[in-house]
Amino acid sequence: MPWRTVCVEHEDPALIMKVVGKLGMKGEPNMNYIHAMKKSVGME
């Protein structure tokens, strides 16, 4: 299963959500790095 990753940072949450939507990633799970690494090796 291919994974897409992106990092969007800003102090305004509304602006972050706007950018996430424009990237076509709205509704995708938001997981931290450690969780993603565990999932990739079958630990979660």
WOKAGI-V319354 format. One record per run of one state. SS is the DSSP state (~ for helix, > for strand, _ for the rest). FROM is the first residue (numbers start at 1). LEN is the number of residues. Records with the same first field share a line. If there is no record, write none. Layout:
SS: FROM-LEN  FROM-LEN
//
This chain:
_: 1-12  23-10  41-4
~: 13-10  33-8
//
